[in-house]
C-alpha cells in the first residue's frame, strides 16, 4: 500500500496552520488595541458606533483562528496515524537481495 499523502506533508501543513492561527490571534489583538486607541481619540460617539462592527470582526477572527487550530490538531492526528500505518507496512516488507 502506498499513501498518497505522506505523514511529513500532513505534519508540515499542521505546523503552517498553527503559525497562521498564532498570526491571526496576534493581529486580532493588535486590531483591538488600535481600535481602542482610535476610539479614545475620536470620542464616545465614535466608540459606540464602531463597537458592534469591532466586536463582530474580533469574534469572527477568533472563530477562524479556532477552526484553524482544530484543523491543525486533526492533521497532526492524521500524520501520526499515517506514520504508524507506514511503519507497520514497512515492517512487513521483505527485501530480496541478489
Beta strands, then each sheet from edge to edge (+ up, - down):
end
